[in-house]
Amino acid sequence: MECLSDVAELEAVVGGQPLGSMLKSITEFDDHCRAIIAVARAAVVGAPGADGGLRSELIGGDAGFASVAGPTVLALEGGAGVEVEPGTPVGLVLLVPGLGETLRVNGRLRADGGVDAEEIYLHCAKAIIRSKFWKGGVGDGEPVAVDGDGPLADPEVLDILGRSPFAVITSHDGDGNADASPKGDPAGFVRALDASTIALPDRPGNHRTDTWHNIVVQPDVGVVLMVPGDDRVLELRGRAGLTTDDGVRIPMTMRDKTPKVALVVDVAHAEVRRSPVPAAADLWDQTRNVDTSTLPRMAKVFTDHVKQNRTKGVAAAAARKLVNAKVLEKGLEHDYAKNLY
């Protein structure tokens, strides 16, 4: 199966990274970030290990397990969960039960188990909306079977693959900087092509395509899959590529829309482990979902983050001047309703 070989090939298929999307990142925690972090009850953390493979872990507990300890310091009660050396690049996706948007933090592991943040941004809600991640109940996907021997042939691995509607992919760029990105779709969207290969679709998200850009430069990835109502986490590690192969993409068609590319991972390691986090955090107890009316309006967060971004250039300056929360809110409502696929 042929895969895209460089950034030029990738952007010829999926387009470039829009300036507006890139301007939503900031380098210091603001009041919006503090409000979201204060009610987060879980996070997926990913980091490159000493052997070059990506390590990923679900961490969390009650609200307050993560806190802002300085303008660029994220404290994590119990640490980041991944066994890597201080200074190692890490990426986090912070999860707030009941909220569609996720907060992403990229930086470096501190000696105290926290993170020195270098890039902070709010991810759009599409992955959570498509996955119905906060609706509660055990996922009800289709049974999965594969032929042959390989890391995916384990029945417990296949069970989670068949029922998971949500994944976080950890990748890193040519400089080693880590990134963790949420992906969501109906249960079973991460498909086992054989006993050692998975594929998942490229769906609309925040338009940054950071993961895809990383993969064409550095193919190592880590994937964490979760099933609502289940305390097990499936971690996969391997090397990835992006393909436009019709045989892979067309079966992923949803609502008459076929993904432009599919991520294919040659899985070297698959591990199912029980996590104390879903129970400790009451992740799928809908009575404990956060009242989103108590949080900043997400369009306001996006708008303020664009204004805080310090990217140089005439276009960036114009975007900061023109961005408007009311207009953006209407755009988000339309985008979430009409452009999930």
Steps between C-alpha positions, in 0.01 A plus 500: 500500500649833394511785751557872465870569522534866594319817605452618140316179410293523818392859442418427136236260634371658824600864448732719698472607862267804509640806673184547706532153651868544578436833673283334766805380693654693790813454710370584849195386694233771512183520709309295242754219527490516879121465499509196272790333681327550837212271395697250290490150646722306261771535240682284251875562510740391229879518477785336309675231702871428514464241223331750268155345541214719619366440851143597587301493822161602637534705820257688722262477790277767644493862385820668608734213410644748249568860596683804376809561715649782296456683168640199313492227767234229512509301824371143490406321822674162485712603204464458125474120510757438226839367604731740320781728611445865603539724198335246268243656265140415599155564358177501700129501421302618803145362524205675667196269532207663323712743296562435132814705470827367639801698616831395350834575663834426340825550688762317702485279806613659824697322772194530728279317249332813368540661159676813383256613232627632168176492299142511628180494298136402508399219266162511326218273620457285188684192626293493821174569313558223246599251771216593741771456758316652796167325439584216741446125464725236352588535134304266273709459187524191283717197589841503335696201372836474325693223331848398600727579792591848610460752783136564405391135507438502875123478569512780757676730254243422233215559743617854571573570134145398413336716768720807534368830361791712622877502466791730569799486265841607625754599238816707484669715241852492363625706795343260750218732609202289610132547423189311616187528287143372567318299234137388522233326293237230551622189684742288301639783289856378567502200268721192514613434143686189615662366817764774505350798316237758591350782297291800597349781296596864467190690611449878524640647819690814586660509151855512641584145385794499743494121535508445126786748454695325774446154356636576153820615673515261798280186471507381864159528667322396816124445508279479808144370456220527755146362523237696695399304808808275488800534733741347250738699283658364183842637414648436157848592381643482153597680181245683293437628152226689318337341199253605232432136408131463404483153651574650841318834472171405333383261775543795738240711317249666733206714395615466139838653584819301451809609693775649287762287671513214748756443770649151486708371791724195496449400865806367681349498849145468633417506869169499686511620858242587758512861608379646831429832330148444356366400842696763695391772261141375449563562133167370375270590787286749311370647824855627557547650156624856524239772461651667194314823576747548787791498256611773261319488167724300271478757218625760747792273592594450135471874433709606797766243419532633145544849643766376742694317230817687406570360155661774292384620162235716338251216457527395866461860618191540282348176631549612862329829421205348314420194714158535662349272765137539387584423139722209603228355724254489211766343283577234760132411541467453124828312472415257780153437357584472129866410460564205730609293202 
